[in-house]
Amino acid sequence: MTRRLFGTDGVRGTANTEPMTAELCLKLAQATALQFKRGTHRHTAVIGKDTRLSGYLLEPALTAGFIGMGMDVILLGPVPTPAVAMLTRSLRADLGVMISASHNPYEDNGIKLFGPDGYKLSDATELAIEQRMAQSFVPDLAAARELGRAQRLDDAVGRYIEHVKRSFPRGLRLDGLRVVIDCANGAAYKVAPRVLWELGAEVIPLAVTPDGTNINRDCGAVHPDHLRAEVLLRQAHIGLALDGDADRLIVVDEQGQVVDGDQLLALLAMASHRDGALRGPVVATIMSNLGLETYLAEQGVELERTAVGDRYVVERMRACQASLGGESSGHLVLADHATTGDGLAAALQVLGELVRQGKPASALCRVFTPVPQRLANIRYVGGVSPLDYPEVQQEIERVQTALQGRGRVVVRKSGTEPLIRVMVEAADAQVHLDRLVDTLSAALATS
């Protein structure tokens, strides 16, 4: 059986529309409580959220679902996703919940679930929860005297700040560095500027005035233009951009150039390799640039690839005991510091290298020469996926054959949106991409 509700990163959709309704969140909480209740101890769920207006709708529904199943709830308020993962473990909770649609606009929202170990759930566990949601919960509802209770953890932000500061290299400070930090009007709007300031940086904060509807709007990791302009205007040493729930990082160097996650992954891999702290292979996804793989191989470091999604990266990292993994989108996973992508922790490692090596960010963050890569997103509505059409598969095979091992083609369905994502990597990538897009578009036009 395949999952219908869960995608590559939890449940996601337009707020107050199926599947992101209060009713579904109630059922999801009830089913998840049943999945994780074990033993006779008092069970607890931790709930965090980003700054979306719809968080006020979904948080109470989830809370009611857990309480009705006899599970206590600890409310964290707006905190980054990695803070939820960390606090789930720290508080010895039975599960963690993050209400966020990450980099999506404010109209969307989502639910990310974490087990008691702070790791995102496996496909099998998510499928089991979906199957429970189809059943009646009446026999399992708690008696009146056994209902759970809800309380707010007032120092959640402070706990995470201290935790993430401990990831910064010992003996270093950020004194003298001018850093622009774009918080996307999201979950890290309080946390990120404060961490950088406490470590000594001169901090120029952007997008730190959330109003419920401006999260990710022309700001953050997927909209770096404002950050680039501010870095140049303020003559900053570096710019950092987080997304709505702060689990990913994009860097802008002092020249205003955007640095993607693959370059950061190479930088951190080499720093860790130099210090003798790199364990296992570096884990990336099928979307990471071929240049990264080639460069790491030249340095004697193996790269392993997974399906797209930071939780698949983490699953592979755990299986091979790897210390570093990530995605070109900026999800960077530092196993020694976090159980999921942590944009702020990753930023601190980059800043640590900036201080240690004394190079400008433009030199520090250009580690390898990427193979030309072209991307396209093709939206479809309902019906049969264009990937199911024989002519589409034949065209993909033709392009792969034409590349003759000198490049790659990846065509896949998005796990979070109704999109077909196309990536071609080769010296003449644009030519092949145009052919693939034309074939996909023709298939959609006849469906």
Secondary structure, DSSP 8 states (H G I E B T S, - for coil): ---SS-BTTBEEEETTBTTBSHHHHHHHHHHHHHHH--SSS--EEEEEE-S-TTHHHHHHHHHHHHHHTT-EEEEEEE--HHHHHHHHHHTT-SEEEEE--TTS-TTEEEEEEE-TTS-B--HHHHHHHHHHHTS--GGG---GGG---EEE-TTHHHHHHHHHHTTS-TT---TT-EEEEE-TTSTTTTHHHHHHHHTT-EEEEES----SS-TTTT-STT--HHHHHHHHHHT-SEEEEE-TTS--EEEE-TTS-EE-HHHHHHHHHHHHHHTT---S-EEEETTS-HHHHHHHHHTT--EEEE-SSHHHHHHHHHHTT-SEEE-TTS-EEETTT-SS--HHHHHHHHHHHHHHH---HHHHT--S----EEEEEEE--SSS-GGGSHHHHHHHHHHHHHHTTSSEEEEEE-SSSSEEEEEEESTTHHHHHHHHHHHHHHHHHT-
